[in-house]
């Protein structure tokens, strides 16, 4: 490769996605499968994954020299969105699981190792704990409980940059509603590229998703939690893994749900349409937060691949104005784009 390029590392629980990108597209992609998975602690498999990636790269590790390596950003303290230079403090907090145990804890350590081999900088982009909540967005109504910013920040902020170019405005002057619709659902108010409010994509707020419960009637939830039928761990598992489509229809696949609908399954249609209804309500709530000042509504995530899903959702929200669609999660592209914004001098790398 003759133009500048970056090496992208995106670790998951049982795989690691790798790619070399220039500014326009990837030139090499591979997904390493890890049958052993993460196990109890991500740090326990760091050496193993490092060795497997090095073996896969082979001669590329010697012959190709990217301008930067970028890894998936793991759970850190709440922080501003942007691209961060990997440093010792970040590595220590990720490998000690100070904030959470997640496969993405490996992103920064892996990026720094390979960056060291090439003598280039290592970055992470928009970690999952990006938090630009306003004080109004933080208060829950119960003093002991504070609303938390947990969202698909990497894809949301990547879509904000893409949408800013589409509407012809600097990102700092934009107002977007961005709905990431996938295995988890984040519907975010994004002002100037900053996520100022969003439902808790993991647990307890917003629409239900293919596997997650979303917002629930509090009284009924308290009854369930105190019934003696579930341990804390069992109830959390039910609410995050066995709810939504999975709870009602025993599948987390929208493709399968829509096949059931085509076969005349009225229950499947009701549950699919209820998810869309709840997503539309959350989008409407964001419109109120932004006081109707909206440059575009952006639909993204895996569910957006479905034409019928998009069509039904549009029937609720087309009154908001311009709608942009960026299907899929686009994690690899978003990581590469964050690194290129630094390399091109469009942004400054942040220090953790």
C-alpha positions as CSV (number, residue, x, y, z in Angstrom):
1,X,0.0,0.0,0.0
2,X,1.3,3.4,-0.9
3,X,-1.3,5.7,0.7
4,X,-1.4,6.1,4.5
5,X,-3.3,3.3,6.3
6,X,-4.1,2.0,9.7
7,X,-4.4,-1.4,11.4
8,X,-7.7,-2.0,13.2
9,X,-8.2,-4.5,16.0
10,X,-11.7,-5.3,17.4
11,X,-11.7,-8.1,20.0
12,X,-14.9,-9.9,20.9
13,X,-15.7,-12.7,23.3
14,X,-14.9,-15.5,20.8
15,X,-13.3,-13.7,17.9
16,X,-11.0,-10.8,17.0
17,X,-11.7,-8.8,13.8
18,X,-8.7,-7.3,12.1
19,X,-8.3,-5.0,9.1
20,X,-6.0,-2.7,7.2
21,X,-7.8,0.5,6.1
22,X,-6.9,3.5,4.0
23,X,-9.2,6.6,4.1
24,X,-11.7,5.1,1.8
25,X,-11.9,1.3,2.4
26,X,-10.4,-1.8,3.8
27,X,-7.7,-3.6,1.8
28,X,-7.4,-6.7,4.0
29,X,-9.9,-8.1,6.6
30,X,-9.9,-11.2,8.7
31,X,-11.8,-12.6,11.7
32,X,-9.8,-14.9,14.0
33,X,-12.0,-17.4,15.8
34,X,-11.2,-18.3,19.4
35,X,-13.0,-21.5,20.5
36,X,-11.8,-21.0,24.1
37,X,-13.4,-17.6,24.4
38,X,-12.6,-15.0,27.0
39,X,-13.1,-17.2,30.1
40,X,-13.3,-15.5,33.4
41,X,-10.9,-12.6,32.7
42,X,-10.0,-11.0,29.3
43,X,-6.4,-10.5,30.6
44,X,-6.0,-14.3,30.8
45,X,-6.1,-14.6,27.0
46,X,-4.1,-11.5,26.1
47,X,-0.8,-13.3,25.4
48,X,-2.7,-16.0,23.5
49,X,-4.5,-13.5,21.2
50,X,-1.4,-11.5,20.7
51,X,0.5,-14.6,19.5
52,X,-2.4,-15.7,17.2
53,X,-2.6,-12.2,15.6
54,X,1.2,-12.1,15.1
55,X,1.1,-15.5,13.5
56,X,-1.7,-14.5,11.2
57,X,0.0,-11.3,10.1
58,X,3.2,-13.1,9.4
59,X,5.3,-11.2,6.8
60,X,2.9,-8.2,7.0
61,X,4.2,-7.5,10.4
62,X,7.6,-7.0,8.9
63,X,6.7,-5.6,5.4
64,X,3.7,-3.4,6.1
65,X,4.0,-0.3,8.2
66,X,0.8,1.5,9.0
67,X,0.6,5.0,10.3
68,X,-1.3,4.0,13.5
69,X,-2.9,1.0,15.2
70,X,-6.4,1.5,16.6
71,X,-8.2,-0.8,19.0
72,X,-11.8,-1.1,20.3
73,X,-12.2,1.1,23.4
74,X,-13.2,-0.9,26.5
75,X,-15.0,0.2,29.6
76,X,-13.2,3.2,31.2
77,X,-14.3,6.0,33.5
78,X,-17.0,8.2,32.0
79,X,-15.2,10.4,29.4
80,X,-15.6,12.8,26.5
81,X,-16.1,11.2,23.1
82,X,-13.1,11.2,20.7
83,X,-9.9,9.4,19.9
84,X,-7.6,8.6,22.8
85,X,-3.9,7.8,22.8
86,X,-3.3,4.5,24.6
87,X,-1.3,5.0,27.8
88,X,-0.2,3.1,30.9
89,X,-3.1,4.3,33.0
90,X,-5.6,3.1,30.4
91,X,-4.0,-0.3,30.1
92,X,-3.8,-0.7,33.9
93,X,-7.5,0.1,34.3
94,X,-8.6,-2.2,31.5
95,X,-6.5,-5.2,32.5
96,X,-7.5,-4.8,36.2
97,X,-11.1,-4.6,35.1
98,X,-11.5,-1.5,37.2
99,X,-14.7,-0.5,35.4
100,X,-16.0,-3.7,33.9
101,X,-15.2,-7.1,32.5
102,X,-15.6,-7.1,28.8
103,X,-13.9,-8.5,25.7
104,X,-13.2,-4.9,24.5
105,X,-10.8,-4.6,27.5
106,X,-8.3,-6.3,25.2
107,X,-8.5,-3.6,22.4
108,X,-6.0,-1.1,23.9
109,X,-3.4,-3.6,25.0
110,X,-3.4,-5.4,21.7
111,X,-3.2,-2.1,19.8
112,X,-0.3,-0.9,21.9
113,X,1.7,-4.2,21.4
114,X,1.5,-4.1,17.6
115,X,2.0,-0.3,17.5
116,X,5.2,-0.9,19.4
117,X,6.4,-3.4,16.8
118,X,6.0,-0.8,14.1
119,X,7.1,2.2,16.2
120,X,3.8,4.1,15.6
121,X,1.0,5.4,17.9
122,X,-1.8,3.3,19.3
123,X,-5.3,4.7,19.8
124,X,-8.8,3.8,20.9
125,X,-11.9,5.6,19.6
126,X,-15.1,6.4,21.5
127,X,-15.1,3.8,24.2
128,X,-18.4,2.4,25.4
129,X,-18.3,4.7,28.5
130,X,-18.4,8.0,26.4
131,X,-20.6,10.3,28.6
132,X,-21.6,13.8,27.7
133,X,-24.9,13.8,29.7
134,X,-26.3,17.1,30.8
135,X,-27.3,17.4,34.5
136,X,-30.9,17.2,33.4
137,X,-30.3,13.8,31.8
138,X,-28.6,12.4,34.8
139,X,-31.3,12.7,37.4
140,X,-33.6,9.7,37.7
141,X,-36.3,10.6,40.2
142,X,-34.8,8.5,42.9
143,X,-31.8,10.1,44.7
144,X,-30.0,6.8,45.2
145,X,-30.2,6.1,41.4
146,X,-28.4,8.1,38.7
147,X,-29.1,7.6,35.0
148,X,-26.0,6.3,33.3
149,X,-24.8,6.9,29.7
150,X,-24.4,3.4,28.2
151,X,-24.8,3.4,24.5
152,X,-23.3,2.2,21.2
153,X,-21.1,5.3,21.2
154,X,-18.7,4.2,18.6
155,X,-21.3,3.8,15.8
156,X,-23.4,6.7,17.0
157,X,-20.6,9.2,16.8
158,X,-19.3,7.7,13.6
159,X,-22.8,8.2,12.1
160,X,-22.8,11.8,13.4
161,X,-19.7,12.5,11.4
162,X,-21.1,10.9,8.3
163,X,-24.4,12.8,8.7
164,X,-22.7,16.1,9.2
165,X,-21.1,15.7,5.8
166,X,-24.4,14.7,4.3
167,X,-26.2,17.8,5.6
168,X,-23.3,20.1,4.8
169,X,-22.6,21.4,8.3
170,X,-19.6,21.3,10.7
171,X,-20.3,18.6,13.2
172,X,-20.1,21.1,16.1
173,X,-23.3,22.8,14.7
174,X,-25.4,19.7,14.1
175,X,-28.4,18.4,16.0
176,X,-29.2,14.7,15.3
177,X,-31.4,12.0,16.7
178,X,-29.4,8.8,16.1
179,X,-31.1,5.4,16.6
180,X,-28.7,2.4,16.8
181,X,-31.0,-0.5,16.3
182,X,-29.4,-3.9,16.7
183,X,-29.0,-6.6,19.4
184,X,-29.1,-3.6,21.8
185,X,-30.9,-0.4,21.1
186,X,-29.6,3.1,21.7
187,X,-31.7,6.2,20.8
188,X,-29.5,9.2,21.3
189,X,-29.8,13.0,21.3
190,X,-26.6,14.1,19.7
191,X,-25.7,17.8,19.8
192,X,-22.5,18.9,18.1
193,X,-21.3,15.3,18.0
194,X,-21.9,14.9,21.7
195,X,-24.3,12.3,23.1
196,X,-26.2,14.5,25.6
197,X,-29.0,12.0,26.3
198,X,-29.6,8.4,25.5
199,X,-31.6,5.5,26.9
200,X,-29.6,2.9,28.8
201,X,-28.8,0.4,26.0
202,X,-27.9,-2.4,28.4
203,X,-30.6,-2.6,31.0
204,X,-33.6,-0.7,32.3
205,X,-34.6,2.0,29.8
206,X,-35.9,2.5,26.3
207,X,-37.4,0.1,23.8
208,X,-37.0,-3.7,24.2
209,X,-34.5,-5.2,21.8
210,X,-34.0,-8.7,20.3
211,X,-32.8,-10.0,23.7
212,X,-33.1,-7.1,26.2
213,X,-36.1,-6.0,28.3
214,X,-36.0,-2.2,27.9
215,X,-38.1,-0.1,30.2
216,X,-40.5,-2.0,32.5
217,X,-43.4,-1.2,34.9
218,X,-41.6,-0.7,38.2
219,X,-44.2,-2.4,40.4
220,X,-44.2,-5.6,38.4
221,X,-40.4,-5.7,38.3
222,X,-40.2,-5.3,42.1
223,X,-42.6,-8.1,42.5
224,X,-40.6,-10.3,40.2
225,X,-37.3,-9.4,42.0
226,X,-38.7,-10.2,45.4
227,X,-40.7,-13.3,44.5
228,X,-37.9,-15.7,45.4
229,X,-38.1,-17.3,41.9
230,X,-34.9,-15.7,40.7
231,X,-31.4,-15.0,42.1
232,X,-30.0,-11.6,41.2
233,X,-27.8,-13.2,38.5
234,X,-30.7,-15.2,37.0
235,X,-32.9,-12.1,36.8
236,X,-30.2,-10.0,35.2
237,X,-29.6,-12.8,32.7
238,X,-33.4,-12.9,31.9
239,X,-33.6,-9.2,31.4
240,X,-30.5,-8.9,29.2
241,X,-30.5,-12.3,27.3
242,X,-34.0,-13.8,27.4
243,X,-36.3,-10.9,26.9
244,X,-37.5,-8.9,23.8
245,X,-37.9,-11.1,20.7
246,X,-36.2,-14.0,22.6
247,X,-38.6,-13.9,25.5
248,X,-41.8,-13.7,23.4
249,X,-40.8,-15.6,20.2
250,X,-37.7,-17.8,21.2
251,X,-35.5,-16.2,18.6
252,X,-33.4,-13.0,18.6
253,X,-33.3,-12.9,14.8
254,X,-35.4,-10.3,13.0
255,X,-35.0,-12.3,9.8
256,X,-36.7,-15.3,11.5
257,X,-39.4,-13.0,13.1
258,X,-40.2,-11.6,9.7
259,X,-40.4,-15.2,8.2
260,X,-43.0,-16.0,10.9
261,X,-44.9,-12.9,9.9
262,X,-44.9,-13.9,6.3
263,X,-46.3,-17.3,7.4
264,X,-49.2,-15.5,9.0
265,X,-48.0,-15.6,12.6
266,X,-50.0,-12.8,14.3
267,X,-48.1,-13.0,17.6
268,X,-44.8,-12.4,15.7
269,X,-46.3,-9.4,13.9
270,X,-47.6,-7.9,17.2
271,X,-44.2,-8.2,18.9
272,X,-42.3,-6.8,15.9
273,X,-44.7,-3.9,15.6
274,X,-44.5,-3.3,19.4
275,X,-40.7,-3.0,19.2
276,X,-41.1,-0.4,16.4
277,X,-43.8,1.4,18.4
278,X,-41.5,1.7,21.4
279,X,-38.5,2.8,19.2
280,X,-40.7,5.5,17.7
281,X,-41.8,6.7,21.2
282,X,-38.1,7.0,22.2
283,X,-37.3,9.0,19.0
284,X,-40.2,11.3,19.9
285,X,-38.7,11.8,23.3
286,X,-35.4,12.8,21.8
287,X,-37.2,15.3,19.5
288,X,-38.6,16.9,22.6
289,X,-35.2,17.1,24.3
290,X,-33.8,18.8,21.2
291,X,-36.9,21.2,21.2
292,X,-37.6,20.2,17.6
293,X,-34.2,21.5,16.3
294,X,-33.2,18.5,14.3
295,X,-30.9,18.4,11.2
296,X,-31.7,14.7,10.6
297,X,-32.9,11.5,12.1
298,X,-30.3,8.7,11.5
299,X,-31.2,5.0,11.5
300,X,-28.4,2.6,11.9
301,X,-27.6,-0.9,13.2
302,X,-28.4,-4.4,12.0
303,X,-32.2,-4.2,12.2
304,X,-32.1,-1.3,9.7
305,X,-31.2,-3.8,6.9
306,X,-34.9,-4.9,6.9
307,X,-36.9,-2.9,4.4
308,X,-40.2,-3.7,6.1
309,X,-38.8,-2.7,9.5
310,X,-37.6,0.6,8.1
311,X,-40.9,1.2,6.3
312,X,-43.0,0.7,9.4
313,X,-40.7,2.8,11.6
314,X,-40.8,5.6,9.0
315,X,-44.6,5.7,9.2
316,X,-44.3,7.0,12.8
317,X,-41.3,9.4,12.5
318,X,-41.3,10.8,8.9
319,X,-42.9,14.1,10.3
320,X,-39.5,14.8,11.9
321,X,-38.0,15.6,8.5
322,X,-34.9,14.3,6.9
323,X,-34.1,10.6,7.6
324,X,-30.6,9.2,6.8
325,X,-30.0,5.4,6.9
326,X,-26.6,3.8,7.6
327,X,-27.3,0.1,8.0
328,X,-25.1,-2.2,10.2
329,X,-22.8,-1.5,13.1
330,X,-19.8,-0.2,11.1
331,X,-17.4,-0.7,14.0
332,X,-14.3,-1.4,11.9
333,X,-14.9,1.6,9.7
334,X,-15.6,3.8,12.7
335,X,-12.4,2.8,14.4
336,X,-10.4,3.5,11.3
337,X,-12.1,6.9,10.7
338,X,-11.3,8.0,14.3
339,X,-7.6,7.3,13.7
340,X,-7.6,9.1,10.4
341,X,-9.2,12.2,11.9
342,X,-6.1,12.4,14.1
343,X,-3.6,11.6,11.4
344,X,-5.1,14.3,9.1
345,X,-5.1,16.9,11.9
346,X,-8.9,17.3,12.0
347,X,-8.9,16.5,15.7
348,X,-6.3,16.2,18.4
349,X,-5.8,12.9,20.2
350,X,-7.1,13.0,23.8
351,X,-5.0,11.9,26.8
352,X,-6.6,9.5,29.2
